[in-house]
Amino acid sequence: MCGIVGIFNIQEQTPDLRQKALRMSQKIRHRGPDWSGIYTGSSAILCHERLSIVDPESGKQPLFSPDKKEVLAVNGEIYNHLDIRSSFPDYAFQTGSDCEVILALYRQWKEAAHSLTSAESLHASIVRMIEKLSGIFAFALYDAEDGSFLVARDPIGVIPLYIGYDPDGKVYVASELKALEGQCDHYEPFLPGHYYWSKDPGMKRYYHRDWMEGKTRPKTALSYGQAVEEIRQGLMSAVKRQLMSDVPYGVLLSGGLDSSVISAISERFSSTRVEEGGETRAYWPRLHSFAVGLKGAPDLAKAKLVADYIGTVHHEINYTIQEGLDAIRDVIYFIETYDVTTVRASTPMYLLARVIKSMGIKMVLSGEGADEIFGGYLYFHKAPSPEEFHKETVRKLSKLYQYDCLRANKSLAAWGVEGRVPFLDKEFLDVAMTIDPSYKMCPGKTIEKKVVRDAFTDMLPEEVAWRQKEQFSDGVGYSWIDTLKQITASAVSDEQMAHAAERFPINPPRNKEEYYYRSIFAEHFPSDSAARSVPSVPSVACSTAEALAWDEAFKNMNEPSGRAVKDVHEDVE
């Protein structure tokens, strides 16, 4: 996981501006501790903090086209880079970096764009160019020939990116908001699935699918059994793509369904690679899995069960409640949010990432995204129809960059570890989001994500394949959540809550726990831009605000824990 900083539309380069860019980049060096790079051009500065995953020897950034006219800084992984490279036999690639293919695609687009005259055709051609990328990315490309620049972010927002502006017309981009705080007048999250091209300024969407508009394949297109098989094959292909690495990797194994499925598939492909003669240098040759929680947490026993079943070298990391509480201030600084659910879940993940890095592992695969795609949160049991169920999954996916993607990326990147998320693979989404939503539904006491369980039940212990949903912050130990509520309730007075809207007019805190996190956040990031970058909506068990209408009991609730939904499984506490 790398970090990028860019300053564009510079009217006059000065030593002070270069130093400013370096200071901004230094703020995110935790994301890329392996190397620092900087480019200064006539009207732009690009900085890069590198975490070397692919091509550690020659892939340092910024990257350059053969004639040095185009300069690129990227945070991310392009999984289909070898296929793209093969389509450019005459392009003189300078490195083995997976990201360098973006320069080749841009050069091809640039040469073809001369014949395009309308804004509509130019937009369509940029869309086609970026759509060729399969991966997770945020990139900034500077064209020194005419001073233009192109910035884009991956479809779901797995990789973070922010964009800012100052009164002089300069445009800033950075992987984390801490690099922009205090450096420009206004900044905001760069929207997933969008690009910004300086010759036609403004955020424009390049990623669009029919399923976003509620269009799925007709019910007669696939039987339930066929849907199960498509999901199985699609996810296995996604994991195989994402095992691309030249450094040691592992898996996050919480003991829940999603991480267990990803771990089982990863182990299967890793074992195959060894049998075929060591296809990757990353293999140890055993796959290592990692779980975190308080002693006796619900997740830990199940994680060990899965690890023994699939054959990984397993590591159980225990933390104490006090260690978690001591880390909260740092966690909020690194994850850049005051959202209650995200802070709760990020803390154990942040502590786990430090151990993973200490063992020499730079990349891990995890199970984020499955609950959004397949309706895994317990409140989905209340969905009134397949149409509403599908609309909610689309809403959840569209907001992932503010919640789980942000948590997973920044908690790991705080210690220089990259997280990959096969469930959010672009090609897999085209499979999973187009099956009949009735196949995903879980009315009454029907188990959630049954279609996923049926697809991978043969790879997992039965107790895990059919285990009910535990949200991560619950699964690491219920006493973690209960203690956070107690500590924050005693730390924030009733009087402070009564004046919460005066102190925090942007997204006033709804409860004492949120007030507590918001106060720490404001110390780190006092600007209005920072406050507005965080969503603040009522939620039950991680629902969107719209889904609160599904159950009368939800209307006066605001509790993100899965324990807020008590009547869908016999053993919910």
C-alpha positions as a printed Julia matrix, in Angstrom:
573×3 Matrix{Float64}:
   0.0     0.0     0.0
   1.57    3.23   -1.13
   0.86    6.92   -0.62
   0.64    9.63   -3.25
   0.59   13.43   -3.15
   0.11   15.71   -6.14
  -0.03   19.47   -6.65
  -1.2    20.68  -10.08
  -1.89   23.93  -11.91
   1.23   25.5   -10.4
   1.87   28.93  -11.88
   5.4    29.3   -10.53
   7.64   26.62   -9.08
   9.53   27.64   -5.94
  11.75   25.8    -3.45
   9.15   26.49   -0.76
   6.42   24.75   -2.76
   8.6    21.69   -3.24
   9.28   21.6     0.49
   5.56   21.89    1.13
   4.93   18.86   -1.08
   7.61   16.9     0.76
   6.06   17.74    4.13
   2.66   16.65    2.86
   4.12   13.38    1.61
   5.94   12.78    4.88
   2.55   12.79    6.64
   1.61    9.59    4.82
   4.98    7.82    4.82
   3.53    5.05    7.0
   1.68    3.9     3.88
   4.92    3.4     1.96
   7.99    2.96    4.17
  10.17    1.35    1.48
  11.11    4.37   -0.66
  10.25    8.01   -1.3
  10.16    9.63   -4.72
   9.39   13.14   -6.01
   8.99   14.74   -9.43
   8.93   18.5   -10.0
   7.73   19.71  -13.41
   6.84   23.07  -14.85
   3.32   23.08  -13.37
   3.12   20.01  -11.13
   4.75   18.14   -8.28
   4.19   14.42   -7.7
   5.34   12.61   -4.56
   5.23    8.9    -3.86
   5.76    6.84   -0.72
   6.31    3.26   -1.78
   5.33   -0.07   -0.31
   6.93   -2.53   -2.72
   4.69   -5.53   -3.45
   5.28   -6.15   -7.17
   8.72   -5.63   -8.74
  10.53   -4.47   -5.58
  13.78   -3.97   -7.5
  12.79   -1.57  -10.29
   9.28   -0.35   -9.64
   9.98    2.81   -7.67
   7.79    5.83   -8.42
   6.91    8.26   -9.86
   6.95    6.25  -13.09
   7.86    7.81  -16.44
   6.98    7.15  -20.06
  10.01    6.29  -22.26
  10.33    9.91  -23.45
   9.69   11.33  -19.93
   6.69   13.32  -21.17
   4.19   11.57  -18.92
   4.69   11.08  -15.19
   2.62    8.8   -12.96
   2.13    8.23   -9.24
  -0.08    5.31   -8.21
  -1.31    3.7    -5.03
  -2.7     0.3    -5.91
  -2.43   -2.96   -7.81
  -3.36   -3.67  -11.42
  -4.17   -7.37  -11.46
  -4.43   -7.7   -15.25
  -1.21   -5.82  -16.0
   0.39   -8.75  -17.82
  -2.55   -9.0   -20.23
  -2.4    -5.24  -20.85
   1.38   -5.37  -21.38
   0.96   -8.08  -24.01
  -1.26   -5.74  -26.03
   1.58   -3.17  -26.25
   4.43   -5.07  -27.97
   6.01   -1.83  -29.22
   5.86    0.14  -25.97
   9.23    0.33  -24.2
   8.28   -0.47  -20.61
  10.85    0.86  -18.14
  10.07   -1.36  -15.14
   8.27   -4.51  -14.1
   5.71   -2.5   -12.13
   2.1    -3.54  -12.61
   1.14    0.15  -12.54
   3.26    1.16  -15.52
   0.57   -0.09  -17.91
  -1.43    3.04  -17.05
   1.19    5.1   -18.9
   0.92    2.87  -21.97
  -2.88    3.12  -21.95
  -2.69    6.89  -21.56
  -0.26    7.24  -24.48
  -2.56    5.13  -26.65
  -5.55    7.24  -25.61
  -3.66   10.5   -26.16
  -2.73    9.57  -29.71
  -6.3     8.55  -30.52
  -7.83   11.6   -28.79
  -6.51   13.97  -31.46
  -9.27   12.78  -33.78
 -12.02   13.3   -31.19
 -13.8    16.63  -31.29
 -16.73   16.52  -28.87
 -16.61   16.47  -25.08
 -18.9    13.46  -25.14
 -16.55   11.41  -27.3
 -13.55   12.42  -25.19
 -15.36   11.35  -22.04
 -16.3     8.01  -23.62
 -12.7     7.39  -24.66
 -11.37    8.14  -21.15
 -13.98    5.77  -19.71
 -12.83    3.01  -22.06
  -9.2     3.6   -21.09
  -9.75    3.41  -17.32
 -12.21    0.52  -17.63
  -9.4    -1.62  -19.03
  -7.84   -1.66  -15.56
  -8.77   -4.51  -13.25
  -7.54   -3.72   -9.78
  -7.57   -1.34   -6.86
  -6.0     2.04   -7.49
  -5.8     5.77   -7.07
  -3.52    7.46   -9.58
  -2.38   10.91  -10.66
  -0.87   11.3   -14.14
   0.83   14.48  -15.32
   1.38   15.26  -19.0
   4.44   17.51  -19.16
   3.83   18.22  -22.83
   0.78   20.41  -22.21
   0.56   20.63  -18.4
  -2.66   18.62  -18.2
  -3.34   15.95  -15.6
  -5.63   12.99  -15.06
  -6.65   11.59  -11.67
  -8.81    8.49  -11.06
  -9.94    6.18   -8.27
 -10.97    2.52   -8.42
 -14.66    1.58   -8.85
 -15.57    0.89   -5.21
 -12.99    3.05   -3.47
 -10.85    0.32   -1.93
  -7.91    2.71   -2.21
  -8.41    6.09   -0.45
  -8.0     9.42   -2.23
  -8.83   13.06   -1.46
  -8.87   16.15   -3.66
  -8.37   19.76   -2.57
  -8.24   23.3    -3.96
  -6.69   26.63   -3.04
  -7.52   30.24   -4.05
  -4.65   30.34   -6.57
  -6.27   27.62   -8.67
  -3.96   24.82   -7.62
  -5.46   21.34   -7.37
  -4.17   18.92   -4.72
  -4.6    15.18   -4.37
  -3.45   12.89   -1.56
  -4.02    9.36   -0.31
  -5.07   10.57    3.13
  -6.68   13.78    4.33
  -3.91   14.42    6.87
  -1.65   15.4     3.95
  -4.16   18.07    2.85
  -5.23   19.35    6.28
  -3.95   22.91    6.62
  -2.48   22.91    3.1
  -5.48   23.98    1.0
  -8.71   25.88    1.59
 -11.07   23.04    0.87
 -10.8    19.31    0.29
 -13.12   16.33    0.03
 -13.06   12.6    -0.72
 -12.36   11.83   -4.37
 -15.38    9.77   -5.4
 -14.88    6.08   -6.28
 -15.39    5.16   -9.92
 -14.7     8.76  -11.01
 -11.95   10.63  -12.8
 -10.82   14.27  -13.0
  -9.26   15.51  -16.24
  -7.87   19.03  -16.12
  -8.9    19.89  -19.69
 -12.53   19.38  -18.7
 -12.45   19.98  -14.93
 -14.83   18.33  -12.51
 -15.49   14.89  -11.1
 -16.9    12.54  -13.77
 -18.08    8.97  -13.39
 -16.38    6.31  -15.5
 -17.63    3.21  -13.69
 -21.26    2.38  -14.31
 -23.17   -0.9   -14.36
 -26.8    -1.74  -15.03
 -27.06   -3.37  -11.6
 -26.57    0.08  -10.06
 -29.96    0.99  -11.52
 -31.59   -2.13  -10.14
 -31.27   -4.17  -13.34
 -30.38   -7.8   -12.68
 -30.61  -10.8   -14.96
 -34.16  -12.13  -15.41
 -35.09  -14.81  -12.9
 -35.22  -17.38  -15.68
 -31.62  -16.64  -16.69
 -30.03  -18.68  -13.91
 -31.33  -21.34  -11.59
 -30.29  -21.14   -7.96
 -27.79  -23.93   -8.52
 -26.28  -22.12  -11.5
 -26.0   -18.93   -9.45
 -24.16  -20.84   -6.73
 -21.69  -22.2    -9.29
 -21.12  -18.78  -10.88
 -20.37  -17.31   -7.46
 -17.96  -20.12   -6.67
 -16.04  -19.86   -9.93
 -16.11  -16.06   -9.96
 -14.73  -15.67   -6.46
 -12.06  -18.31   -6.96
 -10.89  -16.46  -10.06
 -10.84  -13.18   -8.12
  -8.69  -14.64   -5.34
  -6.3   -16.18   -7.85
  -5.88  -12.79   -9.56
  -5.25  -11.06   -6.29
  -2.53  -13.43   -5.1
  -0.21  -11.51   -7.44
   2.79  -10.64   -5.24
   6.58  -10.67   -5.12
   6.71  -10.43   -1.32
   5.36  -12.57    1.56
   1.58  -12.44    2.0
  -1.03  -13.82    4.38
  -4.76  -13.87    5.08
  -6.93  -12.24    7.72
  -9.01  -15.03    9.24
 -11.6   -13.78   11.71
 -13.51  -17.06   11.89
 -16.56  -15.62   10.16
 -17.86  -16.91    6.84
 -16.33  -14.29    4.54
 -12.73  -14.34    5.72
 -12.88  -18.13    6.02
 -13.93  -18.48    2.38
 -11.14  -16.17    1.19
  -8.6   -18.01    3.35
  -9.69  -21.43    2.1
  -9.44  -20.38   -1.55
  -6.08  -18.7    -0.94
  -4.7   -21.83    0.68
  -5.91  -23.96   -2.22
  -4.2   -21.8    -4.84
  -1.07  -21.3    -2.77
  -0.68  -25.05   -2.33
  -1.17  -25.55   -6.06
   1.58  -23.06   -6.8
   4.05  -24.92   -4.61
   3.13  -28.24   -6.2
   3.71  -26.71   -9.61
   7.23  -25.65   -8.74
   7.07  -22.46   -6.72
   5.31  -20.05   -9.04
   5.74  -17.12   -6.66
   8.57  -16.03   -4.4
   6.01  -14.86   -1.84
   5.23  -18.35   -0.6
   6.96  -19.39    2.62
   5.96  -22.2     1.54
   3.07  -22.19    4.06
   0.21  -19.7     4.05
  -0.04  -17.78    7.34
  -3.4   -16.66    8.75
  -4.09  -14.07   11.44
  -6.92  -13.52   13.9
  -7.31  -10.88   16.6
  -9.52  -10.6    19.64
  -9.86  -10.48   23.39
  -9.22  -13.75   25.2
 -12.26  -15.95   24.71
 -13.73  -13.83   21.89
 -16.36  -15.56   19.68
 -14.2   -15.24   16.57
 -11.0   -16.79   17.85
 -12.11  -20.37   18.38
 -13.77  -20.45   14.97
 -10.68  -18.96   13.31
  -8.5   -21.71   14.8
 -11.01  -24.32   13.66
 -10.85  -23.04   10.09
  -7.07  -22.73   10.09
  -6.68  -26.34   11.23
  -9.21  -27.47    8.63
  -7.63  -25.72    5.63
  -4.01  -26.06    6.76
  -2.69  -22.54    7.31
  -0.03  -21.59    9.85
  -2.28  -19.72   12.25
  -1.5   -16.83   14.58
  -3.95  -15.74   17.27
  -3.26  -12.22   18.49
  -4.8   -11.27   21.81
  -5.14   -7.72   23.02
  -6.49   -6.37   26.28
  -9.24   -3.82   26.63
  -6.74   -1.37   28.1
  -4.43   -1.81   25.11
  -7.37   -1.08   22.84
  -8.34    2.0    24.81
  -4.76    3.25   24.78
  -4.67    2.95   20.99
  -7.9     4.85   20.23
  -6.28    8.27   19.79
  -3.74    6.88   17.3
  -6.41    4.84   15.55
  -8.56    7.91   14.89
  -5.51    9.76   13.55
  -4.72    6.99   11.08
  -8.23    6.04    9.96
  -9.44    9.66    9.76
 -13.02    9.16   10.87
 -15.24    9.55   13.92
 -17.83    7.02   12.76
 -18.59    4.81   15.77
 -18.67    1.44   14.01
 -15.48    2.16   12.13
 -13.55    3.22   15.23
 -14.75    0.17   17.16
 -13.66   -2.24   14.43
 -10.48   -0.42   13.39
  -8.82   -0.64   16.78
  -8.24   -4.42   16.89
  -7.35   -4.39   13.19
  -4.79   -1.64   13.79
  -3.2    -3.65   16.61
  -3.19   -6.79   14.46
  -1.52   -5.01   11.53
   1.48   -4.15   13.68
   2.06   -7.82   14.47
   1.62   -8.82   10.83
   4.24   -6.3     9.73
   6.63   -7.48   12.46
   6.53  -10.94   10.89
   7.69   -9.64    7.51
   4.33   -9.84    5.74
   3.42   -6.93    3.48
   0.13   -8.01    1.96
  -3.0    -9.76    3.27
  -6.28  -10.82    1.72
  -9.51  -10.28    3.65
 -13.26  -10.72    3.36
 -14.55   -7.15    3.21
 -17.49   -6.53    0.87
 -19.4    -9.81    1.15
 -21.98   -8.42    3.57
 -22.73   -5.52    1.25
 -23.01   -7.7    -1.87
 -25.0   -10.56   -0.36
 -26.93   -8.81    2.41
 -25.05  -10.35    5.3
 -25.88   -7.84    8.01
 -28.63   -9.03   10.32
 -30.99   -6.2     9.43
 -31.26   -7.64    5.91
 -33.6   -10.25    7.4
 -36.16   -7.44    7.48
 -35.98   -6.63    3.74
 -39.55   -6.43    2.44
 -38.88   -7.53   -1.17
 -36.12   -8.65   -3.56
 -36.19   -5.19   -5.16
 -35.63   -3.41   -1.84
 -32.99   -5.95   -0.86
 -31.07   -5.26   -4.08
 -31.39   -1.48   -3.75
 -29.91   -1.68   -0.26
 -26.94   -3.75   -1.45
 -26.28   -1.1    -4.1
 -26.51    1.65   -1.48
 -24.15   -0.24    0.82
 -21.59   -0.78   -1.94
 -21.7     2.9    -2.87
 -20.81    3.87    0.71
 -18.1     1.29    1.38
 -15.34    3.81    0.73
 -16.51    5.72    3.82
 -16.7     2.67    6.08
 -15.23   -0.84    5.67
 -12.87   -0.04    2.8
 -11.59    2.97    4.72
 -11.16    0.87    7.9
  -9.4    -2.04    6.24
  -7.1     0.1     4.12
  -6.04    2.67    6.67
  -5.81    0.34    9.68
  -3.4    -1.86    7.75
  -1.59    0.98    5.97
  -0.79    2.57    9.34
   1.89   -0.13    9.63
   2.78   -0.47    5.95
   0.6    -3.5     5.15
  -1.54   -3.76    2.01
  -5.03   -5.22    2.16
  -6.76   -6.85   -0.81
 -10.45   -7.63   -1.03
 -11.46  -10.32   -3.57
 -15.19   -9.95   -2.9
 -14.91   -6.42   -4.35
 -13.05   -7.57   -7.45
 -14.55   -5.74  -10.45
 -15.18   -8.9   -12.45
 -16.7   -10.71   -9.48
 -19.1    -7.83   -8.86
 -20.41   -8.26  -12.4
 -21.36  -11.8   -11.4
 -22.56  -11.37   -7.84
 -24.59   -8.19   -8.36
 -26.53   -9.51  -11.34
 -27.94  -12.74   -9.92
 -31.58  -12.75   -8.89
 -31.73  -10.89   -5.53
 -34.31  -13.38   -4.26
 -31.47  -15.92   -4.13
 -29.71  -13.67   -1.59
 -32.67  -12.95    0.67
 -32.92  -14.28    4.21
 -36.54  -13.89    5.38
 -37.4   -14.78    8.96
 -34.81  -17.08   10.48
 -33.27  -18.14    7.16
 -29.49  -17.92    7.42
 -27.96  -14.87    5.74
 -25.64  -15.3     2.71
 -26.95  -18.8     2.07
 -25.9   -18.64   -1.58
 -22.27  -18.08   -0.53
 -22.46  -20.85    2.07
 -23.78  -23.28   -0.53
 -21.01  -22.27   -2.92
 -18.18  -23.03   -0.47
 -19.57  -25.42    2.13
 -17.22  -28.16    0.94
 -14.16  -25.99    1.75
 -15.07  -25.16    5.36
 -15.95  -26.83    8.65
 -19.72  -27.1     8.96
 -19.76  -25.04   12.17
 -18.27  -22.1    10.25
 -19.98  -22.58    6.91
 -23.33  -22.18    8.67
 -22.3   -19.79   11.44
 -24.5   -16.71   11.84
 -23.21  -13.21   11.18
 -20.94  -11.6    13.79
 -19.94   -8.05   12.96
 -16.19   -7.71   13.39
 -16.3    -5.3    16.32
 -18.67   -7.73   18.1
 -16.78  -10.87   17.15
 -13.45   -9.73   18.62
 -15.16   -9.71   22.03
 -18.49   -8.28   23.22
 -16.84   -6.74   26.28
 -14.81   -4.5    23.91
 -17.97   -2.73   22.75
 -19.54   -2.68   26.2
 -16.42   -1.11   27.73
 -16.2     1.53   25.0
 -19.78    2.54   25.77
 -19.06    2.74   29.5
 -15.79    4.67   29.15
 -17.2     7.22   26.71
 -20.41    7.63   28.74
 -18.39    8.6    31.79
 -15.96   10.79   29.84
 -18.66   12.95   28.22
 -21.03   14.9    30.44
 -24.72   15.47   29.88
 -24.01   19.17   29.56
 -21.49   18.54   26.79
 -24.06   16.48   24.93
 -26.65   19.21   25.39
 -24.33   21.62   23.58
 -22.98   19.13   21.03
 -24.51   20.97   18.08
 -22.86   24.2    19.15
 -19.41   22.69   19.42
 -19.83   20.5    16.34
 -22.31   22.21   14.0
 -21.28   19.89   11.14
 -22.7    16.41   11.84
 -23.48   16.95   15.54
 -22.78   13.77   17.58
 -25.88   11.68   18.38
 -24.5     9.96   21.47
 -21.64   10.17   23.95
 -19.51    7.55   22.24
 -19.61    9.51   18.97
 -18.95   12.77   20.87
 -15.85   11.22   22.43
 -14.43   10.09   19.07
 -15.4    13.37   17.43
 -13.46   15.35   20.03
 -10.29   13.38   19.31
 -10.84   13.68   15.57
 -11.21   17.47   15.85
  -7.9    17.7    17.71
  -6.17   15.92   14.84
  -8.17   17.52   12.01
  -9.88   20.78   13.01
 -11.04   21.96    9.57
 -14.6    21.96    8.25
 -13.39   19.92    5.29
 -12.28   17.17    7.65
 -15.59   17.19    9.53
 -17.58   16.97    6.28
 -15.47   14.07    4.98
 -17.06   11.7     7.52
 -20.63   10.4     7.07
 -23.0    10.75    9.98
 -26.37    8.98    9.63
 -28.55    6.91   11.97
 -28.02    3.17   11.62
 -29.13   -0.13   13.08
 -26.71   -3.06   12.72
 -24.84   -1.13    9.99
 -27.92   -0.33    7.92
 -28.26    2.69    5.71
 -30.73    5.34    6.86
 -33.16    4.25    4.12
 -33.39    0.69    5.49
 -34.62    1.91    8.88
 -38.08    1.94    7.32
 -38.02   -1.86    7.05
 -38.94   -2.42   10.69
 -41.0    -0.28   13.04
 -38.57   -1.09   15.88
 -35.69    0.52   13.96
 -37.21    3.99   13.78
 -36.04    5.22   17.18
 -32.82    3.23   17.32
 -29.24    4.19   16.5
 -27.06    1.2    17.37
 -24.55   -0.08   14.8
 -23.82   -3.36   16.63
 -25.31   -6.53   15.2
 -26.79   -7.19   18.63
 -29.36   -4.51   17.86
 -31.24   -7.11   15.78
 -32.32   -9.75   18.29
 -35.12  -11.74   16.72
 -33.63  -13.44   13.68
 -31.41  -16.12   15.3
 -31.91  -18.13   18.43
 -28.43  -17.48   19.82
 -28.0   -13.73   19.32
 -27.01  -12.25   22.67
